[in-house]
């Protein structure tokens, strides 16, 4: 059976449309789902929207954005263990005949390989869109068996999840945030402005801000032989003063995107009650309001996390 989907489409830089696209036929190992919620990424998706994304495999227009989708299973192979009505997280899909699906999750219906989706508790609702971002945070915190962070830079959506994942593993990091409106937190960690005096040194710092100009300050806050983990996405060349890094024997690590084991680890942390995804989604819109919603997500600093609610567009 041939299916179609209503989708958000980046036609080109700053050109957003909503239109109907044909979907690939479901294969024997594929799952067919209807979308309940999709999240808007203010990192990579914003760069595709503005046309600032550096050359990246699979990039191009027209493009369906979105890799943070909560959906309900309609059809699934028996061997997958999924059943119609199950709630799942879908990290994007490449299933369109008239648009690229590098991300592909911002559509009313999706077809993707069953092994790519993970079952989630339906009571999570819209908070379930945060699984990919939480997995990215987990990868930054736990990849390569490094020390848990004692400082996190940035208290946006990613920074909050980095700090929460660190707390789930027993750390209590300090969080630096330049926007005083983002200093409030009910989590068991301190949020404050960056310390220009350098009164404390940190063994492991995770930068979740993506602010390239702060690199020298973050290195200056390292303890001897400390590690700086770059977990943001940086569109400009990075540079730093060599002498402070030399004196500290600083180590710099880049945390790339999450791996399947990170997604599974996050699912287990949430299931066990050790990691909460609540309180991060700040704004909501329907598919018909997509143009305004994406602009707000990309341009309004008060918008922490935007979610598109697809339930009225099925």
Secondary structure, DSSP 4 states (H G I P E B T S, - for coil): ---EEEEEEEEETTEEEEEEEEBPPP-TTEEEEEEEEEEE-SSHHHHHHHT-PPS-TT--SSB---S-EEEEEEE--GGGT--TT-EEEE-----BSSSB-SS---BSEEEEEGGG-EE--GGGGGGGGGHHHHHHHHHHHHGGG-PPPSEEE--SHHHHHHHHHHHHTT---EEE-S-GGG----SSSEEE---TT----EEEEEE-S--GGGHHHHHHTEEEEEEEEE-S---S-----HHHHHHHT-EEEE--S--HHHHHHHHHHHHTTS---TT---EEEEGGGHHHHHHHHHH-TT---EEEE-TT--
